[in-house]
Amino acid sequence: MNLRTISAIIFFLLIGILLVLTYYPDLPDVKVRIRGEWFRLDYIGHLGFYAAIASTFLVWQTGWRKKIPIKLIILTFIAGIVLGIFTEYSQKFILGRSFNPMDMLYNCVGIVAGVLFSWAVGQKVDGGEGKTGRRGEV
């Protein structure tokens, strides 16, 4: 299996896990106290999970060795942010779940972080083009 196939499998696995976690009732909140204020650790989970979704989607679509087309970046931003807003808002209608705008914010920040990470790694790995304008040839 190549990188793009593995990325596609991971992407759809993450989407499946996201749907289960989004609609599973009564998930516990884990909180820590930082400088006298409570912080929910699941915020970090929201950010990381949505970043992983965005990154695996982009790797699936382009592979690491290609610059990411701006249209795909915009599509990923829009689709990811819609997904992050929809999954959180829809919890208003699930017994045992509740809407939390901070979860929604961390979902969207995760999408942005995943896209930026993929873009930065893609730029670094790509390494430019040779004299012929085709990658790998000089």
Z-matrix of the N, CA and C atoms (Angstrom, degrees):
N
C 1 1.457
C 2 1.531 1 109.21
N 3 1.315 2 115.50 1 141.26
C 4 1.459 3 119.15 2 178.21
C 5 1.529 4 110.68 3 -93.16
N 6 1.318 5 115.40 4 174.92
C 7 1.465 6 121.97 5 -176.43
C 8 1.524 7 112.23 6 -59.74
N 9 1.317 8 116.95 7 -40.52
C 10 1.464 9 120.03 8 -177.89
C 11 1.529 10 111.18 9 -66.86
N 12 1.310 11 117.75 10 -38.64
C 13 1.468 12 121.15 11 178.05
C 14 1.522 13 110.55 12 -66.18
N 15 1.319 14 115.98 13 -45.27
C 16 1.465 15 120.48 14 178.40
C 17 1.527 16 110.32 15 -61.59
N 18 1.334 17 116.59 16 -41.54
C 19 1.466 18 120.71 17 178.68
C 20 1.524 19 111.57 18 -63.12
N 21 1.325 20 117.11 19 -39.82
C 22 1.468 21 120.53 20 177.89
C 23 1.524 22 110.87 21 -62.76
N 24 1.321 23 116.61 22 -43.83
C 25 1.466 24 120.70 23 178.97
C 26 1.531 25 110.32 24 -62.09
N 27 1.319 26 116.54 25 -45.92
C 28 1.469 27 120.55 26 179.61
C 29 1.523 28 110.38 27 -63.96
N 30 1.337 29 117.36 28 -41.99
C 31 1.466 30 121.06 29 179.39
C 32 1.531 31 110.99 30 -57.44
N 33 1.338 32 116.97 31 -50.80
C 34 1.466 33 119.45 32 -178.11
C 35 1.528 34 111.80 33 -69.12
N 36 1.315 35 117.70 34 -31.40
C 37 1.457 36 121.06 35 174.12
C 38 1.538 37 110.12 36 -64.06
N 39 1.332 38 117.05 37 -43.89
C 40 1.471 39 121.16 38 177.78
C 41 1.526 40 111.29 39 -62.66
N 42 1.321 41 117.34 40 -40.90
C 43 1.470 42 120.38 41 177.90
C 44 1.531 43 110.14 42 -63.01
N 45 1.310 44 117.47 43 -41.52
C 46 1.461 45 120.96 44 177.40
C 47 1.518 46 112.23 45 -62.07
N 48 1.322 47 115.86 46 -45.99
C 49 1.471 48 120.23 47 178.00
C 50 1.523 49 110.31 48 -62.72
N 51 1.337 50 116.37 49 -40.69
C 52 1.465 51 120.91 50 178.20
C 53 1.524 52 110.94 51 -58.36
N 54 1.310 53 117.55 52 -44.88
C 55 1.462 54 120.65 53 -179.31
C 56 1.527 55 111.55 54 -64.65
N 57 1.319 56 116.43 55 -41.01
C 58 1.468 57 119.41 56 177.95
C 59 1.522 58 109.94 57 -63.52
N 60 1.318 59 117.41 58 -48.93
C 61 1.473 60 120.30 59 -178.20
C 62 1.526 61 112.17 60 -66.79
N 63 1.321 62 117.05 61 -32.63
C 64 1.464 63 120.60 62 -179.47
C 65 1.514 64 111.59 63 -66.48
N 66 1.320 65 116.96 64 -39.50
C 67 1.458 66 119.81 65 -172.02
C 68 1.522 67 114.61 66 -108.21
N 69 1.334 68 117.52 67 3.44
C 70 1.462 69 120.68 68 176.72
C 71 1.532 70 108.03 69 -77.08
N 72 1.336 71 117.77 70 123.71
C 73 1.471 72 119.57 71 -175.45
C 74 1.530 73 113.25 72 -74.20
N 75 1.316 74 114.73 73 151.61
C 76 1.463 75 124.41 74 170.42
C 77 1.521 76 114.69 75 58.68
N 78 1.318 77 117.45 76 44.59
C 79 1.468 78 119.84 77 172.66
C 80 1.532 79 108.32 78 -72.41
N 81 1.316 80 117.71 79 138.42
C 82 1.466 81 119.32 80 -177.93
C 83 1.531 82 111.93 81 -73.60
N 84 1.330 83 115.65 82 149.08
C 85 1.467 84 122.17 83 173.62
C 86 1.519 85 108.23 84 -95.82
N 87 1.307 86 116.98 85 128.63
C 88 1.462 87 121.20 86 176.05
C 89 1.517 88 107.06 87 -105.81
N 90 1.331 89 115.81 88 120.35
C 91 1.460 90 120.60 89 -176.91
C 92 1.518 91 110.31 90 -120.74
N 93 1.329 92 115.19 91 148.12
C 94 1.459 93 121.43 92 173.01
C 95 1.522 94 107.57 93 -126.38
N 96 1.309 95 114.37 94 153.35
C 97 1.458 96 119.33 95 179.21
C 98 1.527 97 108.69 96 -98.14
N 99 1.324 98 116.30 97 120.64
C 100 1.461 99 122.61 98 179.54
C 101 1.516 100 108.06 99 -121.94
N 102 1.338 101 115.11 100 115.00
C 103 1.485 102 121.64 101 -179.35
C 104 1.528 103 112.16 102 51.28
N 105 1.303 104 115.32 103 41.99
C 106 1.453 105 120.73 104 176.08
C 107 1.522 106 115.18 105 85.24
N 108 1.319 107 117.94 106 -4.25
C 109 1.465 108 121.82 107 -179.38
C 110 1.527 109 109.63 108 -113.01
N 111 1.317 110 115.94 109 144.96
C 112 1.462 111 120.48 110 177.42
C 113 1.518 112 109.79 111 -82.54
N 114 1.334 113 115.08 112 137.41
C 115 1.472 114 121.94 113 177.09
C 116 1.524 115 107.77 114 -129.77
N 117 1.323 116 116.36 115 129.47
C 118 1.471 117 121.07 116 178.69
C 119 1.512 118 109.45 117 -83.90
N 120 1.318 119 116.77 118 122.65
C 121 1.462 120 121.60 119 -179.29
C 122 1.528 121 112.42 120 -65.85
N 123 1.308 122 117.51 121 -22.13
C 124 1.462 123 118.24 122 -179.85
C 125 1.524 124 112.13 123 -67.96
N 126 1.323 125 118.05 124 -16.34
C 127 1.473 126 119.71 125 174.47
C 128 1.530 127 110.29 126 -60.96
N 129 1.322 128 116.30 127 -41.28
C 130 1.460 129 120.72 128 177.49
C 131 1.529 130 109.28 129 -64.64
N 132 1.323 131 116.30 130 -38.35
C 133 1.460 132 120.55 131 176.83
C 134 1.517 133 112.01 132 -62.83
N 135 1.328 134 117.52 133 -42.93
C 136 1.466 135 121.31 134 177.46
C 137 1.524 136 110.19 135 -59.04
N 138 1.316 137 116.56 136 -49.68
C 139 1.456 138 121.30 137 -178.96
C 140 1.532 139 110.86 138 -59.62
N 141 1.311 140 116.99 139 -50.58
C 142 1.457 141 120.90 140 -177.18
C 143 1.514 142 113.06 141 -65.89
N 144 1.318 143 116.64 142 -39.79
C 145 1.463 144 120.49 143 -177.67
C 146 1.524 145 111.10 144 -66.75
N 147 1.328 146 116.43 145 -45.45
C 148 1.460 147 119.50 146 179.53
C 149 1.528 148 111.57 147 -70.34
N 150 1.324 149 118.06 148 -31.57
C 151 1.465 150 120.85 149 174.08
C 152 1.531 151 109.69 150 -63.76
N 153 1.328 152 116.92 151 -41.52
C 154 1.467 153 121.16 152 178.31
C 155 1.522 154 110.94 153 -64.79
N 156 1.314 155 117.47 154 -39.17
C 157 1.464 156 120.97 155 177.96
C 158 1.529 157 110.19 156 -62.12
N 159 1.323 158 117.11 157 -48.29
C 160 1.472 159 120.51 158 -179.40
C 161 1.529 160 110.90 159 -63.43
N 162 1.316 161 117.18 160 -44.42
C 163 1.469 162 120.79 161 -178.31
C 164 1.519 163 112.12 162 -64.66
N 165 1.329 164 116.94 163 -46.36
C 166 1.468 165 118.70 164 -178.60
C 167 1.530 166 110.90 165 -67.01
N 168 1.322 167 117.00 166 -33.55
C 169 1.464 168 119.48 167 176.24
C 170 1.526 169 110.33 168 -62.44
N 171 1.323 170 116.84 169 -46.57
C 172 1.472 171 120.04 170 -178.27
C 173 1.527 172 111.89 171 -67.70
N 174 1.316 173 117.78 172 -38.09
C 175 1.467 174 119.85 173 177.27
C 176 1.531 175 109.44 174 -66.14
N 177 1.323 176 116.52 175 -40.46
C 178 1.459 177 120.59 176 177.34
C 179 1.535 178 110.19 177 -59.15
N 180 1.324 179 116.73 178 -42.88
C 181 1.456 180 120.37 179 -175.97
C 182 1.528 181 113.81 180 -76.54
N 183 1.344 182 117.27 181 -31.59
C 184 1.470 183 119.03 182 -171.72
C 185 1.520 184 114.54 183 -125.73
N 186 1.313 185 118.70 184 -23.16
C 187 1.460 186 120.39 185 -169.94
C 188 1.533 187 108.33 186 77.37
N 189 1.312 188 117.45 187 164.12
C 190 1.471 189 120.51 188 -178.68
C 191 1.523 190 111.87 189 -71.88
N 192 1.324 191 117.80 190 -26.26
C 193 1.459 192 120.13 191 -170.25
C 194 1.522 193 114.31 192 -91.44
N 195 1.266 194 117.99 193 21.19
C 196 1.453 195 121.03 194 178.61
C 197 1.514 196 109.39 195 -128.46
N 198 1.297 197 116.16 196 140.69
C 199 1.457 198 118.32 197 171.99
C 200 1.524 199 108.03 198 -67.39
N 201 1.307 200 116.17 199 142.23
C 202 1.458 201 120.77 200 -176.18
C 203 1.526 202 108.86 201 -83.80
N 204 1.324 203 117.85 202 122.53
C 205 1.468 204 120.05 203 178.09
C 206 1.525 205 110.97 204 -61.91
N 207 1.333 206 116.31 205 142.72
C 208 1.465 207 121.35 206 -177.37
C 209 1.534 208 111.32 207 -59.35
N 210 1.334 209 117.71 208 -35.18
C 211 1.475 210 120.06 209 178.23
C 212 1.519 211 111.26 210 -62.23
N 213 1.336 212 116.93 211 -38.33
C 214 1.468 213 120.58 212 179.13
C 215 1.532 214 110.68 213 -70.75
N 216 1.325 215 117.01 214 -36.49
C 217 1.468 216 120.48 215 176.40
C 218 1.530 217 109.77 216 -62.32
N 219 1.326 218 116.44 217 -46.93
C 220 1.472 219 120.53 218 -179.89
C 221 1.526 220 110.38 219 -63.61
N 222 1.338 221 117.16 220 -44.21
C 223 1.467 222 121.10 221 177.73
C 224 1.522 223 111.11 222 -58.90
N 225 1.331 224 116.60 223 -43.44
C 226 1.463 225 120.76 224 -179.39
C 227 1.529 226 110.64 225 -65.28
N 228 1.338 227 116.97 226 -43.19
C 229 1.468 228 120.32 227 176.39
C 230 1.527 229 110.39 228 -57.87
N 231 1.310 230 116.84 229 -52.44
C 232 1.465 231 120.95 230 -175.03
C 233 1.532 232 111.00 231 -64.60
N 234 1.336 233 116.78 232 -50.80
C 235 1.472 234 119.81 233 -178.30
C 236 1.528 235 111.09 234 -63.73
N 237 1.325 236 116.74 235 -40.61
C 238 1.464 237 120.46 236 179.95
C 239 1.512 238 112.85 237 -65.91
N 240 1.318 239 116.23 238 -42.56
C 241 1.468 240 119.72 239 179.81
C 242 1.518 241 110.34 240 -68.56
N 243 1.328 242 117.54 241 -39.68
C 244 1.471 243 120.36 242 175.41
C 245 1.528 244 109.93 243 -61.03
N 246 1.338 245 117.19 244 -44.16
C 247 1.464 246 121.20 245 177.55
C 248 1.534 247 110.78 246 -60.08
N 249 1.325 248 117.07 247 -46.07
C 250 1.464 249 121.42 248 -179.59
C 251 1.517 250 113.16 249 -62.76
N 252 1.316 251 116.56 250 -39.43
C 253 1.472 252 120.70 251 178.51
C 254 1.523 253 110.14 252 -72.47
N 255 1.344 254 116.66 253 -46.28
C 256 1.459 255 120.67 254 -177.31
C 257 1.526 256 112.23 255 -61.83
N 258 1.336 257 116.97 256 -46.66
C 259 1.467 258 118.56 257 -176.50
C 260 1.519 259 111.21 258 -63.94
N 261 1.309 260 117.01 259 -36.26
C 262 1.470 261 118.83 260 179.83
C 263 1.529 262 110.81 261 -75.19
N 264 1.313 263 117.30 262 -46.40
C 265 1.468 264 120.51 263 -177.90
C 266 1.528 265 111.28 264 -63.01
N 267 1.322 266 117.24 265 -38.12
C 268 1.469 267 120.26 266 -177.40
C 269 1.527 268 112.14 267 -65.52
N 270 1.320 269 117.35 268 -17.66
C 271 1.463 270 119.91 269 178.87
C 272 1.529 271 112.15 270 -68.08
N 273 1.333 272 117.37 271 -16.65
C 274 1.467 273 120.69 272 175.17
C 275 1.528 274 110.81 273 -58.22
N 276 1.319 275 116.28 274 -27.66
C 277 1.459 276 121.22 275 -172.56
C 278 1.524 277 112.82 276 -102.12
N 279 1.334 278 117.52 277 8.26
C 280 1.464 279 122.03 278 -178.88
C 281 1.524 280 108.52 279 -108.57
N 282 1.331 281 116.52 280 124.63
C 283 1.455 282 121.59 281 178.81
C 284 1.533 283 109.13 282 -61.71
N 285 1.303 284 117.53 283 129.11
C 286 1.460 285 121.99 284 -179.52
C 287 1.519 286 113.71 285 88.64
N 288 1.328 287 118.01 286 1.22
C 289 1.460 288 122.57 287 176.72
C 290 1.516 289 108.09 288 -121.88
N 291 1.312 290 116.77 289 161.52
C 292 1.456 291 119.57 290 178.07
C 293 1.523 292 109.98 291 -144.28
N 294 1.307 293 115.35 292 156.11
C 295 1.455 294 122.97 293 178.47
C 296 1.523 295 109.00 294 -80.18
N 297 1.330 296 116.99 295 132.87
C 298 1.460 297 121.54 296 177.26
C 299 1.530 298 107.93 297 -134.89
N 300 1.331 299 118.07 298 111.64
C 301 1.463 300 119.91 299 -178.36
C 302 1.535 301 113.10 300 -62.34
N 303 1.318 302 117.97 301 -26.38
C 304 1.475 303 119.56 302 177.26
C 305 1.532 304 110.70 303 -69.00
N 306 1.326 305 117.80 304 -36.83
C 307 1.464 306 120.80 305 174.35
C 308 1.530 307 109.70 306 -59.84
N 309 1.328 308 115.43 307 -43.96
C 310 1.460 309 120.90 308 179.66
C 311 1.533 310 110.58 309 -60.93
N 312 1.315 311 116.36 310 -42.77
C 313 1.464 312 121.18 311 179.09
C 314 1.530 313 110.63 312 -61.67
N 315 1.329 314 117.23 313 -46.93
C 316 1.459 315 120.54 314 179.91
C 317 1.537 316 111.81 315 -66.92
N 318 1.329 317 117.77 316 -32.33
C 319 1.466 318 120.31 317 173.43
C 320 1.525 319 110.27 318 -58.66
N 321 1.326 320 115.45 319 -48.64
C 322 1.469 321 120.84 320 -177.02
C 323 1.529 322 111.47 321 -68.92
N 324 1.316 323 117.49 322 -39.75
C 325 1.465 324 120.69 323 176.45
C 326 1.530 325 110.01 324 -62.85
N 327 1.326 326 117.12 325 -36.62
C 328 1.455 327 121.14 326 176.83
C 329 1.520 328 112.18 327 -62.83
N 330 1.334 329 117.05 328 -40.80
C 331 1.466 330 120.50 329 177.16
C 332 1.525 331 109.90 330 -61.40
N 333 1.320 332 116.78 331 -47.40
C 334 1.471 333 121.01 332 179.24
C 335 1.525 334 110.19 333 -60.06
N 336 1.328 335 116.82 334 -44.89
C 337 1.473 336 120.77 335 -179.60
C 338 1.528 337 110.80 336 -62.93
N 339 1.326 338 117.95 337 -41.98
C 340 1.456 339 121.19 338 179.90
C 341 1.514 340 112.77 339 -64.87
N 342 1.323 341 116.75 340 -41.00
C 343 1.465 342 120.79 341 178.33
C 344 1.526 343 109.78 342 -66.34
N 345 1.328 344 117.30 343 -46.16
C 346 1.467 345 120.17 344 -179.83
C 347 1.527 346 111.75 345 -63.53
N 348 1.322 347 116.61 346 -40.18
C 349 1.462 348 120.40 347 177.53
C 350 1.529 349 110.52 348 -61.55
N 351 1.325 350 116.85 349 -48.38
C 352 1.465 351 120.70 350 -179.10
C 353 1.523 352 111.12 351 -63.11
N 354 1.313 353 116.41 352 -41.32
C 355 1.462 354 120.50 353 178.49
C 356 1.526 355 110.49 354 -62.43
N 357 1.341 356 117.26 355 -46.43
C 358 1.466 357 121.08 356 -178.30
C 359 1.518 358 111.53 357 -64.38
N 360 1.324 359 117.84 358 -43.78
C 361 1.463 360 120.70 359 179.23
C 362 1.525 361 109.92 360 -66.54
N 363 1.330 362 117.36 361 -41.20
C 364 1.458 363 120.87 362 178.26
C 365 1.513 364 112.21 363 -61.11
N 366 1.317 365 117.50 364 -38.20
C 367 1.466 366 121.41 365 178.26
C 368 1.520 367 110.47 366 -66.50
N 369 1.309 368 116.47 367 -41.40
C 370 1.459 369 121.09 368 -177.50
C 371 1.527 370 111.67 369 -70.16
N 372 1.322 371 116.95 370 -41.53
C 373 1.459 372 121.32 371 -177.06
C 374 1.517 373 111.31 372 -74.81
N 375 1.331 374 117.34 373 -34.57
C 376 1.457 375 121.66 374 -173.75
C 377 1.523 376 111.88 375 -57.56
N 378 1.314 377 118.41 376 -46.27
C 379 1.456 378 122.39 377 174.01
C 380 1.507 379 115.93 378 72.04
N 381 1.311 380 119.93 379 7.53
C 382 1.449 381 120.28 380 176.70
C 383 1.512 382 113.27 381 87.39
N 384 1.331 383 115.32 382 -176.70
C 385 1.452 384 121.88 383 -177.01
C 386 1.532 385 110.42 384 -118.11
N 387 1.311 386 115.37 385 154.80
C 388 1.457 387 120.56 386 177.74
C 389 1.521 388 111.35 387 -79.25
N 390 1.344 389 116.54 388 -172.73
C 391 1.457 390 121.94 389 -177.29
C 392 1.517 391 112.71 390 -63.63
N 393 1.317 392 117.68 391 -30.14
C 394 1.452 393 120.38 392 -177.21
C 395 1.525 394 111.60 393 -80.82
N 396 1.326 395 117.17 394 -8.72
C 397 1.450 396 120.57 395 -178.77
C 398 1.519 397 112.53 396 83.95
N 399 1.332 398 116.48 397 3.63
C 400 1.464 399 120.48 398 178.47
C 401 1.516 400 108.14 399 -114.94
N 402 1.304 401 115.49 400 133.46
C 403 1.438 402 122.23 401 -176.64
C 404 1.528 403 110.20 402 -60.53
N 405 1.330 404 116.50 403 134.61
C 406 1.454 405 121.52 404 174.00
C 407 1.513 406 114.26 405 88.00
N 408 1.320 407 117.64 406 -5.96
C 409 1.460 408 120.06 407 179.51
C 410 1.526 409 108.89 408 -117.34
N 411 1.320 410 116.27 409 146.90
C 412 1.470 411 120.82 410 178.38
C 413 1.500 412 109.07 411 -124.70
